[in-house]
Amino acid sequence: MLESLLYIDGEWRHAAGGRSYPVHNPATGEVVARAAHAAVEDLDLALAAAARGFETWRRVSPYDRSAVIRKAVDLIRERRDDIAALLTMEQGKTLAEAKGELGVCLANLEWMAEEATRGYGRVLASRTPDVRQHLVKQPIGPVAAFSPWNFPAQTPGRKIGGALAAGCSVILKPAEETPLTAAAIVRAFHDAGLPKGVLNLVHGVPGEISTRLIRSPVIRKISFTGSTAVGKQLLALAAEGVKRATMELGGHSPVVVFDDADPVGAAHMAVAAKSRNAGQVCTSPTRFFIQRGIYEAFRDAFAARARDLRIGPGDDPASQMGPLANARRITTIEAMIADAVGRGARLLAGGSRIDRPGYFFEMTVLENVPADALAKVEEPFGPLALLEPFDSFEEVVAAANDTPYGLAAYAVTNLASRATAMAEAFEAGVIAINNYSVSTPASPLGGVKESGYGFEGGAEGLDAYLITKSIMHRMEGLQ
């Protein structure tokens, strides 16, 4: 059986007291590995290591930091097939998606390797001839990074890349469900020659780890990707020490399909986007608003394609959608469907758990879901799509923005005027028109409202780990 150890101060180690917990394969429910369960002693060792590692790494030139990141990228690329197999085994997504996720992880790390040399300050115009004024950027300090189970390579890669490029040290806490992929990423940095203490890996009970790390005076920055509810708890802890935070939280993404679009083509593209990682994506399209003139054609094509999806184990090349990551997701989706149907929604496709080992669930499509249904109020985070018609632009803008979330939003139209107007009207941090890709290494990813604040990716992803110093230098009398 595989074993996932802690990585502290440049060494792989068992947890103090030898505690561990099981890791399951979502496609079978079987235990496939055990992960070391960090104790308080382990967390304190990691904090001390991160403090020492920061003092070492901050003095390494940005060009040399870049070289280490690039070497780790080369190692991950060499091991890509093996890491993808681990990712599919512990998370469930198809092998094709796992390889694609690793490709995104590599692209983000490569971007940050380049961006490491671009932490620019600037010179300010002086008001008096004997004063020079300028700004400098410096690494903020040790970072506590918390990554979710839905993207166990891509999300740690973003956090590690930005922090290391800026000159910060990191303690990474991956989700309990997916420690193996994170460990493989960390191992590549270890093998690339990253100094001791600069990158540390711990796993165990989320609440215990986050409280210990965030309350420590060592940690100066928090980066979290996960649910809004947990994000609020971590923000409260961060506020105690007035610590900066990047929060990429939940979403409930609207899709607006206008009547100038091809309804069948738009529906097929939408199902492909919705079925990605079985809908377990913070930017997953969920609330579909289709202009009434093409509503029935879109609805029927969407439901038919959803029913035809081949759902199976991620390591089966024929599978188009894998299982949900854990049993909790099935319970949540079942409750949302029952609540919506009980309130008058119509079930168009799916709606049931698939009778086989593992956590498989049908792609489910509902229409006419009332505004007070759970599925409308809370993020489904699963293979659940909500369809409804609209008539006017003003009506659909109000409906699309009628949520506390504001992460991603999508529109489908062939008219430039509609595309521009909708992009301006959406209350979301990332927007895509006629496609479902909202993030590249060069673009920042972040939300508004209760979807969080701060950015990962792009130049903003480096700046998130830097502080700005303003220096005013009087020249008179200097030697």
Steps between C-alpha positions, in 0.01 A plus 500: 500500500619849419605735777498880502741652750547848639775712347662729756834680483610308193419153641219250446374380836224314679274697729589529867333208672470311172141606428364463147167497317364312196480636146222356283460446127169671409444254214498199733475630856807295586788621717800550270740687728561631848608855575696620802278693740691805624509559875556836671870416529521451124330832432737683733797338325358612166454855626856517628628356171298751297642787705857383432419419139366850441820662626694281255272530198436873518873555445510283188489713185180491295698350211621212718150448641376480143760235417386275787133532399589417139692191611199383701283558193728277295474225761120522520484483121717186499273341763174629354347162413573353843369806684187505283431137592531589871270798451230291333529228762451731799271766347297312239511723193578344164860437410472744211384771740777410746764540229340825394506627857869422527554690177334804658708453816818498292393805300429695819833403655685598181322836498602565861858396425502781244308739723750453784728755332220757457423607856557858398498807721494851352656841533267785596528858383651708777341822625834645613842477332682349800258208556482170317190287543444143381309182567646152547331158508604235752366154593235515768624201703404139574172393339235254617338357185185287504396316183180305421441148371345591164828615341777332703780600259384825342411682822814412699703589190349850490565561868849353507601674178390848608646474850837356396538745212448788743757365748262362762511168680187281506320250719255319272199320640322302224153351539479178697358317197793582268837504679686284246492746210613788719786286632610423144513873420696570818740214425587661167605818680700296750679322218556833323715615790265737683668593832375340821201659663392700196217259417328282760206259473259402778163327507244403760193657660434827312377700799793401721759577234352830385457631854855411603660640186298820459527600865877455496698826478722326243229503232454833323276402209213255444393359166183292499290337229179338616148563623374840605401368843851374580655809343310722742631298794859534379454872438387540862820328614709714266336816632631424849852558372406749226643260243457538127292237326413383152159333499372311194165380628177350369308585186158451343577594144231629263496429127297729275419358155352755259264416215755580228705196606471148358296327774622146433866595469475718810335217695767246407777741597321568829470131593871448433579789733252389766626140505863608553614339825137395553408864560736522797656825386463838669452663159266228372202630298189427704209741440411506130281783371388447139309758298146376446515477120758219515424364846330175401762410240783568747323318785430186297854485356654560843293228670565249220876557510497477881323163485754372245810579710716195563560498876760265644838464671749770411758250381259359239573679168131473407388703803390858430425575865642340812354457849443765762794538735328376816172377643419845641450639150241233419303580816504872416393456137221257594368748757505786250314301235234381744452854631471651150255236371300533820467874428374441147814466286490258207763226469621476139792257536683301763418548865639181648809334633637235264475149645862392506794525742639849546339842504341521155205727429304576184530834325182666619297771327213695660280775361276757666683482832347758737718776641478369858611143416827382654656449158438866416620635833804279564782387272420145379865411427400194306335376176187712535383754239206739541322623184247780457384736222526879496354775284683830548858611558405681821322191630794267444753742649297515821462121511866427422619734777241386755747305713754578773767340280702673230780281370437403135233588244442402138308624197435352156420740217614591150433870548791709621266755654332235715832346599635837614185597684476165680865500600455846647181400684618175659599525868791256478877500514560290187280496189505294180308568179429207262731270695543364853866578564538776758862468604843488341843540662509862383155588634405550866237271652286643777146583601278772638228502765511177707719326243799659668769754422857515380642325197697196393673501162630780283709786630246534781584147613857606573401830659278309745816377674685832500490803727561852375739735678500872430844654556566875521872582483631845582825554312636807675813433705551143372852379433 
